[in-house]
Amino acid sequence: MSAADEKAKKAEKKAKLKAEAEKLGITYEELKKQKKDKKESKRKREAEKLSEDNEDRQQEKKRMRTWSGDFGDEKKAIEETKRVRTRSMDKAEETATIVQEEKKQSAEEWRKSHIITIRGHGKRANEKVADPYIEFDDAPFNPTIQKTLKAAGFERPTLIQSQVNMILYVSVF
């Protein structure tokens, strides 16, 4: 659009507003001010609505991220509220309790409680069998292997792994 077209459009708009002001019995400036105020109040309502929506969104984000620590100012509020229990927290506590109880047992008591029987054969018939390891940390594996096992999501060895891996480790080395 050229500059001349824009000027013509503005002049046409001004003429319409003047005609409308004349119909209403007010001056052109008063009508212009009314329209401006109306437009501004509409913007304010929209802004208020957006802020209300934004508050709802903020509350939803807070609810979803409650314990992630992504909030700067709201950390105090998070610290003051009690953390909601999760199934994974319960399972971790349960596993820790079981591990502590199993570590208190002797190797023979542990095998008996898990119904594991070990018998030697041939030359090793009377040899003492190595104690089982209850956690991967108890195993004599190098740190890289232990780190890999944990990264793969294995919390602790199965009952068979607890005893058999130890036997294999001792017989190989």
Stockholm file with secondary structure:
# STOCKHOLM 1.0

chainA/1-173         MSAADEKAKKAEKKAKLKAEAEKLGITYEELKKQKKDKKESKRKREAEKLSEDNEDRQQEKKRMRTWSGDFGDEKKAIEETKRVRTRSMDKAEETATIVQEEKKQSAEEWRKSHIITIRGHGKRANEKVADPYIEFDDAPFNPTIQKTLKAAGFERPTLIQSQVNMILYVSVF
#=GR chainA/1-173 SS CCHHHHHHHHHHHHHHHHHHHHHHTSCHHHHHHHHHHHHHHHHHHHHHHHHHHHHHHHHHHHHHTTTTCCCSTTHHHHHHSCCCCCHHHHHHHHHHHHHHHHHHSCHHHHHHHTTCCCCCCGGGTTSCCCCCCSSGGGSCCCHHHHHHHHHTTCCSCCHHHHHHHHHHHHHHC
#=GC SS_cons         CCHHHHHHHHHHHHHHHHHHHHHHTSCHHHHHHHHHHHHHHHHHHHHHHHHHHHHHHHHHHHHHTTTTCCCSTTHHHHHHSCCCCCHHHHHHHHHHHHHHHHHHSCHHHHHHHTTCCCCCCGGGTTSCCCCCCSSGGGSCCCHHHHHHHHHTTCCSCCHHHHHHHHHHHHHHC
//
